[in-house]
Amino acid sequence: MEYRNLGSSGLKVSALSIGTWVTLGDQIGEEAGAACLKAAYEAGVNFFDTAEVYAAGQAETMMGAILGNFGWKRSDLVVSTKIFWGGDGPNDNGLSRKHIIEGTDASLRRLQMDYVDLLFCHRSDRDTPIEETVRAMTHVINQGKAFYWGTSEWSAEQIREACGIARREHLIAPTMEQPQYNMFVRERVEREYAALYRDCGLGTTIWSPLNSGFLSGKYAKSIPAGSRLALRNYQWLRKRFEGPEAEAKIAKVKKLAFLAGELGITLPQLAIAWCLKNPHVSTVITGASKPEQVVENMKALDAVKHLSGEVMARIDKILANRPVPEPDFRNM
């Protein structure tokens, strides 16, 4: 396993990690989840990601029980959760000081932990001033309930504002962002955040490296039974796999699959390895419902060596979506 610094911090996270969105409490139960987490840990994964909203809290409960039952040394693990959607009450959602503090306490109870290593603001909150959120996150860290805080799917402008407030008020700035990043979703990570890696030391824990399954190749012909798109609660996601836009993506997926075959690797391994090639990616969060999938995903680390400059250029030609870099006004 390769370990990378989380942005400019001293924390090291495994280049490949495992998340619990869709899986724990939705697709699989605790026994299957334990097998997946064990396979990841044995492969050298130290970063395990969840959120208060995943399976309405059941993902946290299951992951906490699984990690506790294995008895792994807590200091060997990097555990994260995310706060935003905590329930139906008027103060159970968002990034107010009240929900951040109470939501974190509730997550820790479900996880059966005294602290999480990383605490994310799962989305931005237009109803709460960013300064209130920065102050609340600083409080949580000062209380020892989290070591670092970050954002998920915030705009570069919002992250920069949070960093500015922290600097001005001597508070703790966000360390990391958790954005979607894959061959089909590139703009934010490659273009919008470009200056933040330099100016704020931002790290990224990217999710959906397979674009919700598009880059697995398994949806090229139909929706397999037992897949996430077959779940009743994920019909909103299924709509993305229908229509002309989806057909155009599937055509590209077939070309990428052919390239992967030439390289002697699978399409998912190619897609994950492509994400790992980006030096601003601290870790790639993978998902799995079977330990065999975990083992196959971990092989993406070895697949990186196949992605030469020539191969990366071939991928860009197939995708035809490389973002245009932001102008650097410092050099003008």
DAHUDA-V738018 format. One record per backbone hydrogen bond with DSSP energy under -0.5 kcal/mol. CO is the residue of the C=O (numbers start at 1). NH is the residue of the N-H. E is the energy in kcal/mol with one decimal. If there is no record, write none. Layout:
CO & NH & E
CO & NH & E
This chain:
2 & 15 & -3.1
4 & 13 & -2.9
5 & 7 & -1.4
6 & 9 & -1.9
11 & 6 & -2.6
13 & 4 & -3.0
15 & 284 & -2.8
17 & 286 & -2.4
18 & 49 & -2.4
21 & 23 & -1.0
22 & 27 & -1.8
23 & 26 & -1.9
23 & 27 & -1.0
23 & 28 & -2.3
28 & 25 & -2.3
29 & 33 & -2.3
30 & 34 & -2.5
31 & 35 & -1.7
32 & 36 & -1.9
33 & 37 & -2.7
34 & 38 & -2.4
35 & 39 & -2.0
36 & 40 & -2.1
37 & 41 & -2.6
38 & 42 & -2.5
39 & 43 & -0.9
40 & 43 & -0.6
40 & 45 & -2.4
41 & 44 & -1.6
46 & 48 & -0.5
46 & 78 & -3.6
47 & 18 & -1.9
48 & 80 & -2.3
49 & 20 & -0.9
51 & 54 & -0.7
53 & 56 & -2.1
54 & 57 & -1.2
54 & 59 & -1.6
55 & 58 & -2.0
57 & 61 & -2.0
58 & 62 & -2.9
59 & 63 & -2.6
60 & 64 & -2.8
61 & 65 & -2.0
62 & 66 & -2.8
63 & 67 & -2.7
64 & 68 & -2.1
65 & 69 & -2.5
66 & 70 & -1.9
67 & 71 & -1.0
67 & 72 & -0.9
73 & 76 & -1.8
74 & 77 & -1.7
77 & 79 & -0.5
78 & 48 & -2.7
79 & 117 & -1.7
79 & 118 & -1.9
80 & 50 & -1.4
81 & 120 & -2.4
82 & 52 & -2.3
83 & 122 & -2.2
84 & 86 & -0.9
84 & 94 & -2.0
89 & 92 & -1.6
92 & 86 & -1.8
96 & 100 & -2.5
97 & 101 & -2.2
98 & 102 & -2.7
99 & 103 & -3.0
100 & 104 & -1.8
101 & 105 & -2.0
102 & 106 & -2.2
103 & 107 & -2.3
104 & 108 & -2.5
105 & 109 & -1.8
106 & 110 & -2.1
107 & 111 & -2.7
108 & 112 & -1.1
108 & 113 & -2.0
116 & 147 & -0.9
117 & 147 & -0.7
117 & 148 & -1.8
118 & 81 & -1.6
119 & 150 & -2.3
120 & 83 & -2.9
120 & 122 & -0.8
121 & 152 & -1.4
124 & 126 & -0.5
125 & 128 & -1.3
129 & 133 & -1.6
130 & 134 & -2.7
131 & 135 & -2.5
132 & 136 & -2.2
133 & 137 & -2.7
134 & 138 & -2.2
135 & 139 & -2.1
136 & 140 & -2.3
137 & 141 & -2.2
138 & 142 & -2.7
139 & 143 & -1.7
140 & 145 & -2.1
140 & 146 & -0.6
141 & 144 & -1.7
145 & 116 & -1.9
148 & 119 & -2.0
149 & 175 & -3.0
149 & 176 & -0.6
150 & 121 & -2.1
151 & 178 & -2.2
155 & 159 & -2.2
156 & 160 & -2.6
157 & 161 & -2.1
158 & 162 & -2.3
159 & 163 & -2.4
160 & 164 & -2.3
161 & 165 & -2.6
162 & 166 & -2.3
163 & 167 & -2.2
164 & 168 & -2.5
165 & 169 & -2.9
166 & 170 & -0.6
166 & 171 & -2.4
171 & 173 & -0.5
175 & 203 & -2.0
176 & 151 & -2.3
177 & 179 & -0.6
177 & 205 & -2.0
179 & 207 & -2.1
182 & 185 & -0.9
185 & 182 & -1.9
186 & 190 & -2.6
187 & 191 & -2.3
187 & 192 & -1.9
188 & 193 & -2.5
191 & 194 & -0.9
193 & 196 & -1.2
193 & 197 & -1.2
194 & 198 & -0.7
195 & 199 & -3.1
196 & 200 & -2.3
196 & 201 & -0.6
196 & 202 & -1.4
201 & 8 & -2.2
203 & 177 & -2.2
204 & 206 & -0.6
204 & 282 & -1.8
204 & 283 & -1.5
206 & 285 & -3.0
207 & 181 & -2.0
208 & 211 & -2.0
210 & 213 & -0.7
210 & 215 & -2.5
211 & 214 & -1.7
213 & 216 & -1.7
213 & 217 & -0.7
214 & 217 & -1.0
217 & 220 & -1.2
222 & 224 & -0.8
224 & 227 & -1.5
227 & 230 & -1.4
228 & 231 & -1.3
231 & 234 & -1.5
232 & 235 & -1.0
234 & 237 & -0.5
234 & 238 & -1.4
235 & 239 & -1.2
237 & 240 & -1.4
238 & 241 & -2.1
239 & 242 & -1.3
243 & 247 & -1.9
244 & 248 & -2.1
245 & 249 & -1.8
246 & 250 & -2.5
247 & 251 & -1.8
248 & 252 & -1.4
249 & 253 & -2.5
250 & 254 & -2.1
251 & 255 & -1.2
252 & 256 & -2.4
253 & 257 & -2.6
254 & 258 & -1.7
255 & 259 & -2.0
256 & 260 & -2.7
257 & 261 & -2.2
258 & 262 & -1.8
259 & 263 & -1.7
260 & 264 & -0.8
260 & 265 & -2.3
261 & 264 & -0.7
266 & 270 & -2.1
267 & 271 & -2.5
268 & 272 & -2.5
269 & 273 & -2.5
270 & 274 & -2.2
271 & 275 & -1.4
272 & 276 & -2.0
273 & 277 & -1.3
275 & 278 & -1.5
277 & 279 & -0.6
278 & 281 & -1.8
280 & 282 & -0.7
283 & 206 & -1.6
283 & 285 & -0.6
284 & 17 & -2.6
284 & 286 & -0.6
285 & 209 & -0.6
286 & 19 & -2.8
290 & 293 & -0.9
290 & 294 & -1.3
291 & 295 & -2.3
292 & 296 & -2.1
293 & 297 & -2.6
294 & 298 & -2.3
295 & 299 & -0.8
296 & 299 & -0.7
297 & 300 & -1.9
298 & 301 & -1.5
299 & 302 & -0.6
299 & 303 & -1.3
300 & 304 & -1.0
301 & 304 & -0.5
302 & 305 & -0.8
303 & 306 & -1.8
304 & 307 & -1.8
306 & 308 & -1.8
308 & 312 & -2.7
309 & 313 & -1.9
310 & 314 & -1.9
311 & 315 & -2.3
312 & 316 & -2.3
313 & 317 & -2.0
314 & 318 & -1.9
315 & 319 & -2.7
316 & 320 & -3.1
327 & 329 & -0.9
328 & 331 & -1.4
329 & 332 & -1.2
